[in-house]
Amino acid sequence: MAVAALSTAGLSQYLSASSNLSASDQAWQSVQQSLATGNLSGAQSAFNTYQQINQNLTNESGASSSSTAGTQLATDMKALGSAISSGDLSTAQSAFATAQTQLQATPSQAVQSANAAVAQSVQWIEDILNLSNSSTTDSTAATDPMSSILDSVYGLNTSSSTDPTASILNSAYGGTTASGSTTSGSSSTVTPSEMYGNEGSGASVNAYA
C-alpha cells in the first residue's frame, strides 16, 4: 500500500511538472519566433500563455520572487510585455534578448518546479527501494513454521537437518541416525541374545534347567 502510494504520487507530480515545462518552453519559443518574423500579435498571444503558466506555478508552489535575480527577471518580463503590447518591434526584440539572458541565471518557475519534481521522484524511488529491500530481508530471515513447531515441542534445532523425523528419533532414543535412515545407535545389529543379557554367540536358554 505504501509503495503504491509513493509510486502514484511521484509519477503524478513528475508528469505534471514535465507537461508544464514543455508548455512553457513552447510558449517562449513561440514568442521568439514571432518577434523574429515581426508577428507582434503572435508574440503577444504566446507571451500571455508563457506568463500564465509560470504565474500559476508560482501561486501553486508559494514561491517568492523577492531575491535580486527574481526581481530582475520580473522587471525584464514586464518590459518585454510592455514593448510587445505597444507594438514596438525593435524594443520588444531587445527586451526579449535581455529576458532570455536573465532566464539563464534565474530559471523560470516551470523549470524550478520540474527540477523539484525530479529531485522528489529520486527520493521516492530510494524510499521504494528501501521498502522493497526491507521486505525481502524480513522474508529471508523468517523461520520455517515446521521448524519452529518441532523446536518448540522437542527442543530441536532442525534448521541444519533435512530430515525432521531423524532429529526426533535422535532426541527420543539417543541414537545417531544417518540421513534417510531410521536405525538407532551404531550400524551393527542387536541380536536377541544381546537383548536378554546372554553373552557369546553360542549361548542358549534352557527352559528345563
C-alpha positions as CSV (number, residue, x, y, z in Angstrom):
1,M,0.0,0.0,0.0
2,A,2.8,2.4,1.0
3,V,4.8,1.6,-2.1
4,A,1.8,2.0,-4.4
5,A,1.0,5.4,-2.8
6,L,4.6,6.6,-3.2
7,S,4.8,5.4,-6.8
8,T,1.5,7.0,-7.8
9,A,2.2,10.3,-6.1
10,G,5.7,10.5,-7.5
11,L,4.6,9.7,-11.1
12,S,1.7,12.1,-11.0
13,Q,3.9,15.0,-9.8
14,Y,6.6,14.3,-12.3
15,L,4.2,14.0,-15.3
16,S,2.5,17.3,-14.3
17,A,5.8,19.2,-13.9
18,S,7.1,17.8,-17.3
19,S,3.9,18.8,-19.0
20,N,4.1,22.4,-17.6
21,L,7.7,22.7,-18.5
22,S,7.1,21.6,-22.1
23,A,4.2,24.0,-22.5
24,S,6.2,26.9,-21.0
25,D,9.2,26.2,-23.4
26,Q,6.9,26.0,-26.4
27,A,5.3,29.3,-25.5
28,W,8.7,31.0,-25.0
29,Q,10.0,29.7,-28.3
30,S,6.8,30.9,-30.0
31,V,7.5,34.4,-28.6
32,Q,11.0,34.3,-30.0
33,Q,9.8,33.1,-33.5
34,S,7.0,35.6,-33.7
35,L,9.3,38.5,-32.8
36,A,11.9,37.3,-35.3
37,T,9.2,37.4,-38.1
38,G,7.7,40.7,-36.9
39,N,4.4,39.0,-35.8
40,L,3.6,41.1,-32.8
41,S,0.1,39.6,-32.5
42,G,1.5,36.1,-32.3
43,A,4.2,37.3,-29.9
44,Q,1.5,38.8,-27.6
45,S,-0.5,35.6,-27.5
46,A,2.5,33.4,-26.9
47,F,3.8,35.8,-24.2
48,N,0.5,35.8,-22.4
49,T,0.5,31.9,-22.4
50,Y,4.0,31.8,-21.1
51,Q,3.2,34.3,-18.3
52,Q,0.0,32.5,-17.3
53,I,1.7,29.1,-17.0
54,N,4.5,30.3,-14.8
55,Q,2.3,32.6,-12.7
56,N,0.0,29.6,-11.9
57,L,3.1,27.5,-10.9
58,T,4.3,30.4,-8.7
59,N,1.0,30.6,-7.0
60,E,0.8,26.8,-6.5
61,S,4.3,26.5,-5.1
62,G,4.0,29.6,-3.0
63,A,7.4,30.7,-4.3
64,S,8.6,34.2,-3.8
65,S,10.5,36.4,-6.3
66,S,11.9,38.6,-3.6
67,S,15.5,37.7,-4.5
68,T,17.6,40.2,-6.6
69,A,17.7,37.8,-9.5
70,G,14.0,37.0,-9.3
71,T,13.1,40.7,-9.1
72,Q,15.3,41.5,-12.1
73,L,13.6,38.7,-14.1
74,A,10.2,40.1,-13.2
75,T,11.3,43.6,-14.3
76,D,12.7,42.2,-17.6
77,M,9.5,40.3,-18.3
78,K,7.4,43.4,-17.6
79,A,9.5,45.4,-20.0
80,L,9.1,42.7,-22.7
81,G,5.3,42.6,-22.2
82,S,5.0,46.4,-22.4
83,A,7.1,46.5,-25.6
84,I,5.0,43.8,-27.3
85,S,1.8,45.5,-26.2
86,S,2.9,48.9,-27.5
87,G,3.7,47.4,-30.9
88,D,7.4,48.5,-30.7
89,L,9.0,45.6,-32.5
90,S,12.6,46.8,-32.1
91,T,12.2,47.4,-28.4
92,A,10.4,44.1,-28.0
93,Q,13.2,42.2,-29.7
94,S,15.8,43.9,-27.5
95,A,13.7,43.2,-24.3
96,F,13.3,39.6,-25.3
97,A,17.1,39.2,-25.6
98,T,17.6,40.8,-22.1
99,A,14.9,38.5,-20.6
100,Q,16.5,35.5,-22.3
101,T,19.9,36.2,-20.7
102,Q,18.2,36.7,-17.3
103,L,16.5,33.3,-17.6
104,Q,19.8,31.6,-17.8
105,A,20.7,33.0,-14.4
106,T,17.2,32.7,-12.9
107,P,15.2,29.7,-14.3
108,S,11.5,30.2,-14.9
109,Q,9.0,28.8,-12.3
110,A,8.3,25.9,-14.7
111,V,12.0,24.9,-14.7
112,Q,12.2,25.2,-11.0
113,S,9.1,23.1,-10.5
114,A,10.4,20.4,-12.9
115,N,13.7,20.3,-11.1
116,A,11.9,19.9,-7.7
117,A,9.8,17.1,-9.1
118,V,12.8,15.2,-10.4
119,A,14.5,15.5,-7.0
120,Q,11.4,14.4,-5.2
121,S,11.0,11.4,-7.7
122,V,14.5,10.3,-7.0
123,Q,13.8,10.4,-3.2
124,W,10.6,8.4,-3.7
125,I,12.5,5.8,-5.8
126,E,15.0,5.5,-3.0
127,D,12.2,5.1,-0.4
128,I,10.6,2.4,-2.5
129,L,13.8,0.5,-3.0
130,N,14.4,0.7,0.8
131,L,10.9,-0.7,1.5
132,S,11.4,-3.4,-1.0
133,N,14.8,-4.4,0.4
134,S,13.4,-4.4,3.9
135,S,10.6,-6.7,2.9
136,T,13.0,-9.1,1.2
137,T,15.2,-9.2,4.2
138,D,12.3,-9.9,6.6
139,S,11.1,-12.7,4.3
140,T,14.5,-14.3,4.0
141,A,15.0,-14.2,7.8
142,A,11.6,-15.7,8.6
143,T,11.8,-19.2,10.2
144,D,10.2,-22.1,8.6
145,P,6.9,-22.8,10.6
146,M,7.5,-26.5,10.7
147,S,11.0,-26.0,12.2
148,S,9.6,-23.6,14.8
149,I,6.9,-26.2,15.9
150,L,9.5,-29.0,16.1
151,D,11.9,-26.9,18.0
152,S,9.1,-25.8,20.5
153,V,7.8,-29.4,21.1
154,Y,11.0,-31.4,21.1
155,G,13.6,-28.8,21.8
156,L,15.3,-29.4,18.5
157,N,17.1,-27.1,16.1
158,T,16.0,-28.5,12.8
159,S,17.4,-25.8,10.6
160,S,20.6,-27.8,10.0
161,S,18.8,-31.1,9.3
162,T,17.0,-32.1,6.1
163,D,15.0,-34.9,7.9
164,P,13.0,-33.7,11.0
165,T,11.9,-37.3,11.7
166,A,15.6,-38.3,12.1
167,S,16.1,-35.5,14.5
168,I,13.0,-36.5,16.6
169,L,14.2,-40.1,16.8
170,N,17.7,-39.0,17.7
171,S,16.3,-36.9,20.6
172,A,13.9,-39.6,21.8
173,Y,16.2,-42.6,21.7
174,G,19.7,-41.1,21.9
175,G,20.9,-42.7,18.7
176,T,22.6,-41.0,15.8
177,T,20.8,-41.6,12.6
178,A,22.2,-41.3,9.2
179,S,20.4,-39.2,6.6
180,G,17.5,-41.2,5.2
181,S,17.8,-44.0,7.8
182,T,15.6,-44.7,10.9
183,T,18.1,-47.1,12.5
184,S,19.2,-46.1,16.0
185,G,22.7,-46.4,17.5
186,S,25.6,-47.9,15.7
187,S,25.4,-49.7,12.4
188,S,25.7,-53.2,14.0
189,T,22.6,-55.3,14.5
190,V,21.4,-56.1,18.1
191,T,20.9,-59.8,18.5
192,P,18.2,-61.4,20.7
193,S,21.0,-62.9,22.9
194,E,22.4,-59.5,23.5
195,M,19.0,-58.1,24.2
196,Y,18.3,-60.6,27.0
197,G,21.8,-60.4,28.6
198,N,23.4,-63.6,27.2
199,E,27.0,-63.4,26.1
200,G,28.6,-65.2,23.2
201,S,27.1,-66.4,20.0
202,G,26.8,-70.0,21.3
203,A,24.9,-69.3,24.5
204,S,21.4,-70.8,24.7
205,V,18.5,-70.6,27.1
206,N,17.5,-74.0,28.8
207,A,13.9,-73.8,29.7
208,Y,14.1,-77.0,31.8
209,A,17.3,-76.4,33.8
